[in-house]
Amino acid sequence: MWPLEAQGAHEFARGLEEILVVEEKRQILEYAIKEELYNWPDAQRPRVYGKFDEKDGPGGE
């Protein structure tokens, strides 16, 4: 799981609208996924939710 493997993350995310990341304590994978998908065009990049929402505010806790 760590470090996040870029090609696998891209294959997983392709075609998705949203990704919900559930992890205990620190948001390590959430940040890693957001970084990997950062340069994707808006129309192709899934929204990533976890501890933080798309505006980096607390998400649904």
GUPALO-215643 format. One record per atom (N, C-alpha, C): residue number from 1; chain; atom name; x, y, z. Coordinates in steps of 0.05 Angstrom, whole numbers, plus 5000, padded with zeros to 4 digits. Each point is the difference from the previous one (the first is absolute). Layout:
num|chaine|atome|px|py|pz
NUM|A|CA|X|Y|Z
...
***
This chain:
num|chaine|atome|px|py|pz
1|A|N|5016|4976|5000
1|A|CA|4984|5024|5000
1|A|C|5017|5025|5000
2|A|N|5022|5000|5014
2|A|CA|5017|5024|5001
2|A|C|5028|4993|4992
3|A|N|5013|5014|4984
3|A|CA|4990|5024|4986
3|A|C|4980|4992|4978
4|A|N|4982|5019|4994
4|A|CA|4980|4995|4980
4|A|C|5012|4996|4973
5|A|N|4993|4979|4986
5|A|CA|5010|4993|4974
5|A|C|4984|5015|4979
6|A|N|5014|5018|4986
6|A|CA|4986|5020|4982
6|A|C|4983|4987|4978
7|A|N|5011|4980|4986
7|A|CA|4985|4988|4978
7|A|C|4975|4986|5010
8|A|N|5003|4985|5022
8|A|CA|4977|4987|5012
8|A|C|4978|5019|5009
9|A|N|5009|5023|5012
9|A|CA|4981|5020|5008
9|A|C|4985|5012|4977
10|A|N|5014|5005|4978
10|A|CA|4988|5011|4976
10|A|C|4980|4980|4988
11|A|N|5007|4975|4998
11|A|CA|4982|4979|4990
11|A|C|4975|4998|5017
12|A|N|5004|5000|5026
12|A|CA|4977|4999|5018
12|A|C|4981|5023|4997
13|A|N|5011|5025|4998
13|A|CA|4984|5024|4999
13|A|C|4987|5005|4973
14|A|N|5010|4989|4979
14|A|CA|4990|5005|4973
14|A|C|4970|4993|4998
15|A|N|4984|5019|4992
15|A|CA|4971|4995|4996
15|A|C|4983|5005|5025
16|A|N|5012|5004|5023
16|A|CA|4985|5004|5025
16|A|C|4991|5030|5002
17|A|N|4978|5005|5014
17|A|CA|4991|5027|5005
17|A|C|5010|5009|5028
18|A|N|5001|4981|5019
18|A|CA|5008|5007|5027
18|A|C|5017|4977|5011
19|A|N|5017|5007|5019
19|A|CA|5016|4980|5015
19|A|C|4997|5008|5029
20|A|N|4991|4982|5017
20|A|CA|4998|5004|5028
20|A|C|5023|4984|5014
21|A|N|5016|5015|5014
21|A|CA|5024|4988|5014
21|A|C|4993|4998|5029
22|A|N|5001|4976|5011
22|A|CA|4995|4995|5028
22|A|C|5025|4989|5013
23|A|N|5012|5016|5017
23|A|CA|5024|4991|5014
23|A|C|5001|5012|5028
24|A|N|5012|4985|5018
24|A|CA|5002|5009|5028
24|A|C|5022|5021|5003
25|A|N|4995|5018|5018
25|A|CA|5020|5020|5008
25|A|C|5007|5019|4977
26|A|N|5025|4999|4990
26|A|CA|5009|5019|4980
26|A|C|4990|4994|4972
27|A|N|4996|5020|4984
27|A|CA|4990|4997|4973
27|A|C|5022|4997|4979
28|A|N|5016|4979|5003
28|A|CA|5023|4995|4983
28|A|C|4991|4992|4972
29|A|N|4983|4980|4997
29|A|CA|4992|4992|4973
29|A|C|4982|5021|4987
30|A|N|4984|5014|5015
30|A|CA|4983|5021|4989
30|A|C|5018|5021|4986
31|A|N|5020|5009|5013
31|A|CA|5018|5020|4988
31|A|C|5015|4989|4976
32|A|N|5009|4975|5002
32|A|CA|5015|4987|4979
32|A|C|4983|4997|4974
33|A|N|4975|4992|5004
33|A|CA|4982|4997|4977
33|A|C|4995|5028|4987
34|A|N|4995|5020|5017
34|A|CA|4995|5027|4990
34|A|C|5024|5010|4984
35|A|N|5024|4995|5010
35|A|CA|5024|5008|4986
35|A|C|5003|4986|4973
36|A|N|4995|4974|4999
36|A|CA|5002|4985|4975
36|A|C|4980|5010|4979
37|A|N|4977|5008|5008
37|A|CA|4979|5008|4981
37|A|C|4999|5030|4995
38|A|N|5017|5015|5013
38|A|CA|4999|5029|4998
38|A|C|5001|5011|4972
39|A|N|5016|4989|4983
39|A|CA|5003|5011|4973
39|A|C|4980|4989|4979
40|A|N|4982|4983|5009
40|A|CA|4979|4990|4982
40|A|C|4981|5023|4993
41|A|N|4989|4999|4975
41|A|CA|4980|5020|4993
41|A|C|4976|4998|5019
42|A|N|4987|5023|5006
42|A|CA|4978|5000|5018
42|A|C|4978|4980|4992
43|A|N|4995|4997|4974
43|A|CA|4979|4982|4991
43|A|C|5006|4971|5005
44|A|N|5026|4993|5003
44|A|CA|5008|4972|5004
44|A|C|5007|4994|5029
45|A|N|5007|5020|5016
45|A|CA|5010|4996|5027
45|A|C|4977|4994|5019
46|A|N|5000|4977|5014
46|A|CA|4979|4995|5020
46|A|C|5004|5018|5024
47|A|N|4978|5006|5014
47|A|CA|5002|5015|5025
47|A|C|5009|4980|5021
48|A|N|5018|5009|5017
48|A|CA|5011|4983|5021
48|A|C|4991|5011|5027
49|A|N|4986|4983|5015
49|A|CA|4990|5007|5027
49|A|C|5013|4982|5021
50|A|N|5003|5011|5023
50|A|CA|5010|4985|5023
50|A|C|4997|5017|5025
51|A|N|5022|5005|5013
51|A|CA|4999|5018|5023
51|A|C|4995|5029|4991
52|A|N|5008|5006|4976
52|A|CA|4997|5027|4990
52|A|C|4984|4999|4974
53|A|N|4983|5020|4996
53|A|CA|4984|5002|4976
53|A|C|5015|5015|4978
54|A|N|4987|5006|4978
54|A|CA|5014|5012|4978
54|A|C|5011|5028|5006
55|A|N|4990|5013|5021
55|A|CA|5010|5026|5008
55|A|C|5019|4998|5024
56|A|N|5010|4976|5006
56|A|CA|5018|4994|5022
56|A|C|4988|5007|5027
57|A|N|4973|4999|5002
57|A|CA|4987|5003|5025
57|A|C|4992|4972|5011
58|A|N|4993|4998|5025
58|A|CA|4992|4974|5011
58|A|C|4978|4989|4983
59|A|N|5002|4974|4993
59|A|CA|4981|4987|4982
59|A|C|4983|4980|5015
60|A|N|4975|5008|5005
60|A|CA|4980|4981|5010
60|A|C|5006|4986|5026
61|A|N|5016|5011|5017
61|A|CA|5006|4987|5026
61|A|C|4980|5008|5021
***
